[in-house]
Amino acid sequence: AQSVTQPDIHITVSEGASLELRCNYSYGATPYLFWYVQSPGQGLQLLLKYFSGDTLVQGIKGFEAEFKRSQSSFNLRKPSVHWSDAAEYFCAVGGLKGGSQGNLIFGKGTKLSVKP
Amino acid sequence: DAGVIQSPRHEVTEMGQEVTLRCKPISGHDYLFWYRQTMMRGLELLIYFNNNVPIDDSGMPEDRFSAKMPNASFSTLKIQPSEPRDSAVYFCASSLGTRGLAGELFFGEGSRLTVL
């Protein structure tokens, strides 16, 4: 079955520290991979996406993610976290299956708290 | 540019009442999606439209839910009659072309529904 797993429900890091949020997926077709961020009371905003090509992708706000096919992973990283990064982060997998829409599947999310 | 606009932002109603949620997609986008977010089930796709035509409504939970898109700039999600278990945040998202099929979506800020 297709699924996205974010093993960490809640992570707390100190401001200025590095960050890695984990994401593993199971998807029958060629995956398109996404990270979205949701600030409290807001909608989801696309951080970055992977469709093909270079497996290390850069996104907005200084985030990057690396696609590792052998590990079925798409972990999100940031070298130095800012207090404004506190939010909930969602990994998602989607894609075209036979030319028709593949339902975008979201993980349960990881809530990031940032300590001063 | 204006993003996806949803109304109302908050709705509190009593069980059995009709609820109508509204969405204005980004101008020029040809895909529109309705999602529901709950703590228990996370983000679920309810229905999506392409060029105002419903393409996949398999996520609509039951006949009490209906969605329409009478033109390219407006969509509604209606629940009649509403039940307490419908309490959730409902998101509308839009996208352009096949990027929308792949999952590159622009979300509104959501409509938080509470059914008493």
Interface residues (C-beta under 8 A of the other chain):
Chain A: Y32 F34 Y36 G41 Q42 G43 L44 Q45 L46 K49 F51 F90 A92 V93 G94 G95 L96 S100 Q101 G102 N103 L104 F106 G107 K108 G109
Chain B: V4 G42 L43 L45 Y48 I55 D56 G59 F91 A93 T98 L101 A102 G103 E104 L105 F106 F107 G108 E109 G110
